[in-house]
Amino acid sequence: MTKQITPLRQRMIDDMALRNMSPATQRVYINAVKNFSAFFGRSPDKLTFEDVRTYRRRPGARWRAPPTDGQPQPRPIRRSVASSGAPRR
């Protein structure tokens, strides 16, 4: 017995393959959409941008919106081998 793939999931898989995403990345993306859909109990094609906003702001979500107090946020420090503190010659 094989599990039937919906046209939307197949389209997503095809799009990810065109972008040369690894199979592991594709699994992560598919699972993310599956969890998102399960949270609302609706098919992904029936969900709205407002649903995305609600999902991302739910308690326990890893992603958090940046503060909206108007203050600029510091950029992460990126260090390279050249900036490791060793003197240049």
Buried (B, 14 or more C-beta within 10 A) or exposed (E): EEEEEEEEBEEBBEEBEEEEBEEEEBEEBBEEBEEBBEEBEEEBEEBEEEBEEBBEEEEEEEEEEEEEEEEEEEEEEEEEEEEEEEEEE
